């Protein structure tokens, strides 16, 4: 048997960090708005006649061999795969290939997307129901085991659901709301959206932890800023429903201006320089994806300015990624 799972990654538009437990509980509920983008994570699992577990990371050029499932010890660069295997416990030998199209330290949920693809494939392999709620909640717990600190959940939704979504987090769990079905919103934003890689790798887990710690300890104006970010997320949801582009541009910029002051290292001189170059070329707004500190960024410009803004981003040292928002999420093939 061979199972292939392919999922998109995400760019976030508003409300990042409000998906981190337990911060959204402190805020009386959180709302994150994000979108699936056609930068993919892929998993291929083939069963073996012997009990050996072979794991290959094709993009990182890593290879592991284990004599059996019981011989597997979690750790190292592939620990996310190890912990997922320990949870789903397949009862056969496996040949596993994983691949990510994102640059390392991209901030667009690459490891979470990979985990969603792997979890769906392992559910299929072990005759479990592919229940998105279970895969997401379990995935968050698995990732917390790996990184050792609280983790957010927003990265898990675009890989499975696709499209542009509002994701609500509260005391009784979460709900996802599609904002892009049958209304042309994806095409409208794709005409104006630029995704680039700043060339600065980052760790969102460390930055999110710094923000959560600052919030709990009530350092500076962190609590007030987070409250404003929540208000922006609600306004972002409504402006996308209304397809109010001037409001969309304003909210992307406001979110970044608030986020950059949440913790030390969210922005850097290089990030500021790249964004300034884009603005001088006519960009309406830019923001770093994820928690900040580096990785990928989105830039918004009117269609007639997109070419000039891309040139300015490249001149400033950013790498333009050929990325568009996409409607489909998880694609699973069994043979």
QUIURSUL-V71218 format. One record per residue. RES is the residue in one letter. OMEGA is omega as a letter, one per 20 degrees, with the letter a starting at -180 (none if undefined). Layout:
# QUIURSUL-V71218
res = (RES/RES)
omega = (OMEGA/OMEGA)
This chain:
# QUIURSUL-V71218
res = (X/X/X/X/X/X/X/X/X/X/X/X/X/X/X/X/X/X/X/X/X/X/X/X/X/X/X/X/X/X/X/X/X/X/X/X/X/X/X/X/X/X/X/X/X/X/X/X/X/X/X/X/X/X/X/X/X/X/X/X/X/X/X/X/X/X/X/X/X/X/X/X/X/X/X/X/X/X/X/X/X/X/X/X/X/X/X/X/X/X/X/X/X/X/X/X/X/X/X/X/X/X/X/X/X/X/X/X/X/X/X/X/X/X/X/X/X/X/X/X/X/X/X/X/X/X/X/X/X/X/X/X/X/X/X/X/X/X/X/X/X/X/X/X/X/X/X/X/X/X/X/X/X/X/X/X/X/X/X/X/X/X/X/X/X/X/X/X/X/X/X/X/X/X/X/X/X/X/X/X/X/X/X/X/X/X/X/X/X/X/X/X/X/X/X/X/X/X/X/X/X/X/X/X/X/X/X/X/X/X/X/X/X/X/X/X/X/X/X/X/X/X/X/X/X/X/X/X/X/X/X/X/X/X/X/X/X/X/X/X/X/X/X/X/X/X/X/X/X/X/X/X/X/X/X/X/X/X/X/X/X/X/X/X/X/X/X/X/X/X/X/X/X/X/X/X/X/X/X/X/X/X/X/X/X/X/X/X/X/X/X/X/X/X/X/X/X/X/X/X/X/X/X/X/X/X/X/X/X/X/X/X/X/X/X/X/X/X/X/X/X/X/X/X/X/X/X/X/X/X/X/X/X/X/X)
omega = (r/a/r/r/a/a/r/r/a/r/a/a/r/r/r/a/r/r/a/r/i/a/a/r/r/a/a/a/r/r/r/r/r/a/r/a/a/r/a/r/a/r/r/r/r/r/a/r/r/a/a/r/r/a/a/r/a/a/r/a/r/a/r/r/r/a/r/r/a/r/a/r/a/r/r/a/a/a/r/r/a/a/r/r/r/a/a/r/r/a/r/r/a/r/a/r/r/a/r/r/a/r/r/a/a/a/r/r/a/a/r/r/r/r/r/r/a/a/r/r/r/r/r/a/a/r/r/r/r/a/a/a/a/a/a/a/r/r/r/r/r/a/r/r/a/a/r/r/a/a/r/a/a/a/a/a/r/r/a/a/a/r/r/a/r/a/a/r/a/a/a/r/a/r/r/a/r/a/a/a/r/a/r/a/a/r/a/a/r/r/a/a/r/r/r/r/a/a/a/r/r/r/a/a/a/a/r/r/r/r/r/r/r/r/a/a/r/r/r/a/a/a/r/r/a/r/r/r/r/r/r/r/r/r/r/r/a/a/r/r/a/a/r/a/r/r/r/r/a/a/r/r/a/r/a/a/r/a/a/r/a/a/r/r/r/r/r/r/r/r/a/r/r/a/r/r/r/a/r/r/r/r/r/a/r/r/r/r/r/a/r/r/a/a/a/r/r/r/a/r/r/a/a/r/a/a/a/r/r/r/a/r/r/r/a/r/r/r/r/r/a/a/r/r/a/a/a/r/a/r/a/a/a/r/none)
